[in-house]
Amino acid sequence: MSGGTKYNILLNGNLITTYDDNIDLSLSPGINTIRVTANKECQGVYEEIIFISEDILLSPNPANASSKLWVGGFDDNVNITLFDITGRVIWTRNDKVPYSRSLDVPFNNVKSGLYILKVDSETIKKSIKVIRE
C-alpha cells in the first residue's frame, strides 16, 4: 500500500486501521474477503477474495482397491469427484466426515491408470493426482 497515511482494512468483517505501508494479515481457512481504503478518496478501493484451503491426504497413492482420504479442518461434509485423465466424471459422492477425519475412497471398480480426485467443501478446494495400480 502506498500514497496514503491511514489505511482501513476490512478483513472478513473486522476493521483494522493502520498507518503502515506494509501489514501481515492472518487469513482463515475458507473464503477471506479483504477491502482496503485510504484516507484519500482519489486512491480508490482495493478488494480481493482469497481462498485458503485446508489440507487433505490420500494414502496409499498409488492406490489398489481403496485408499484413505484424510480431511483437515472442521467441515462436516465433503464432495468427492473422481475424473479420468480426459476430464470425464467416473463417480461423485457427498460424504459426512467422521470424527476420525478419514474416509474410505473406493478404486475397486476403476481400471489402472491416472486419475484426478477433486475434494470440495466449505474450507477445502483441492485436487490430487491418483495412480490406480
C-alpha positions as CSV (number, residue, x, y, z in Angstrom):
1,M,0.0,0.0,0.0
2,S,1.3,3.5,-0.7
3,G,0.2,7.0,-1.2
4,G,-2.0,7.3,1.9
5,T,-1.2,8.0,5.5
6,K,-4.0,6.0,7.1
7,Y,-5.5,2.7,5.8
8,N,-8.7,1.0,6.8
9,I,-8.6,-2.7,6.1
10,L,-11.8,-4.7,6.4
11,L,-10.8,-8.4,6.7
12,N,-13.8,-10.8,6.9
13,G,-15.9,-8.1,8.5
14,N,-13.3,-7.0,11.1
15,L,-11.9,-3.4,10.7
16,I,-8.1,-2.9,11.1
17,T,-6.7,0.6,10.9
18,T,-3.0,1.1,10.2
19,Y,-0.6,3.9,9.3
20,D,1.9,1.4,8.0
21,D,2.5,0.8,4.2
22,N,3.0,-3.0,4.9
23,I,0.9,-5.2,7.1
24,D,0.7,-9.0,7.6
25,L,-2.8,-10.3,7.8
26,S,-3.8,-13.7,9.3
27,L,-6.1,-15.4,6.9
28,S,-8.5,-18.2,7.9
29,P,-9.3,-21.4,6.1
30,G,-12.1,-20.9,3.6
31,I,-13.1,-17.6,1.9
32,N,-11.4,-14.4,3.1
33,T,-12.6,-11.0,1.9
34,I,-10.3,-8.0,2.0
35,R,-11.3,-4.4,1.4
36,V,-8.7,-1.6,1.7
37,T,-9.4,2.1,1.6
38,A,-7.1,5.0,2.3
39,N,-7.7,8.4,3.9
40,K,-7.6,9.9,0.3
41,E,-10.7,9.2,-1.8
42,C,-8.6,9.6,-5.0
43,Q,-6.9,6.3,-4.2
44,G,-10.0,4.3,-4.6
45,V,-10.7,0.9,-3.1
46,Y,-8.8,-2.3,-3.3
47,E,-10.9,-5.5,-2.9
48,E,-9.8,-9.1,-3.1
49,I,-11.2,-12.5,-2.2
50,I,-8.7,-15.2,-1.2
51,F,-9.5,-18.8,-0.6
52,I,-7.3,-20.7,1.9
53,S,-7.8,-24.5,1.6
54,E,-7.4,-27.0,4.4
55,D,-5.1,-29.9,3.7
56,I,-6.1,-33.3,2.5
57,L,-4.0,-36.5,2.1
58,L,-4.7,-39.7,0.2
59,S,-2.9,-42.8,1.2
60,P,-1.8,-45.1,-0.2
61,N,-1.2,-43.5,-3.6
62,P,-0.7,-45.4,-5.9
63,A,-4.0,-47.0,-4.9
64,N,-5.2,-50.5,-5.1
65,A,-8.8,-51.4,-4.2
66,S,-9.2,-48.4,-1.9
67,S,-7.3,-45.6,-0.1
68,K,-7.9,-43.4,2.9
69,L,-8.7,-39.7,2.4
70,W,-7.6,-37.7,5.5
71,V,-9.5,-34.4,5.7
72,G,-8.1,-31.5,7.6
73,G,-10.2,-28.8,9.3
74,F,-13.6,-29.0,10.8
75,D,-16.0,-29.3,7.8
76,D,-18.8,-31.8,8.4
77,N,-19.3,-32.8,4.7
78,V,-17.2,-33.1,1.6
79,N,-18.0,-33.6,-2.1
80,I,-15.6,-36.0,-3.7
81,T,-15.4,-36.5,-7.5
82,L,-13.1,-38.8,-9.5
83,F,-12.2,-37.8,-13.0
84,D,-10.3,-39.7,-15.6
85,I,-7.4,-38.0,-17.4
86,T,-9.7,-36.7,-20.1
87,G,-11.9,-34.9,-17.5
88,R,-14.8,-37.4,-17.7
89,V,-16.5,-37.9,-14.3
90,I,-16.1,-41.5,-13.1
91,W,-18.1,-41.1,-9.9
92,T,-19.1,-38.4,-7.5
93,R,-20.3,-38.6,-3.9
94,N,-21.1,-36.4,-0.9
95,D,-19.7,-37.8,2.4
96,K,-20.2,-36.9,6.0
97,V,-16.7,-36.5,7.6
98,P,-16.4,-38.8,10.7
99,Y,-14.7,-37.8,13.9
100,S,-11.6,-39.7,12.8
101,R,-11.4,-37.2,9.8
102,S,-10.7,-40.2,7.4
103,L,-12.9,-41.6,4.6
104,D,-12.5,-44.8,2.6
105,V,-12.2,-43.9,-1.2
106,P,-13.0,-46.9,-3.4
107,F,-11.0,-47.6,-6.5
108,N,-12.0,-51.3,-7.0
109,N,-14.3,-50.6,-10.0
110,V,-11.7,-48.3,-11.7
111,K,-9.2,-49.5,-14.3
112,S,-5.4,-49.0,-13.8
113,G,-4.3,-45.5,-14.9
114,L,-4.0,-41.9,-13.8
115,Y,-7.0,-40.1,-12.3
116,I,-7.8,-36.8,-10.6
117,L,-9.6,-36.8,-7.2
118,K,-11.3,-33.5,-6.5
119,V,-12.4,-32.7,-3.0
120,D,-14.7,-29.7,-2.2
121,S,-16.2,-28.4,1.0
122,E,-16.6,-25.1,2.7
123,T,-12.9,-24.8,3.5
124,I,-11.4,-27.3,1.0
125,K,-10.8,-27.0,-2.7
126,K,-8.1,-29.4,-3.7
127,S,-7.3,-31.9,-6.5
128,I,-5.0,-34.8,-6.2
129,K,-3.4,-37.0,-8.9
130,V,-4.2,-40.6,-8.2
131,I,-2.4,-43.6,-9.8
132,R,-4.6,-46.7,-9.8
133,E,-2.4,-49.8,-10.0
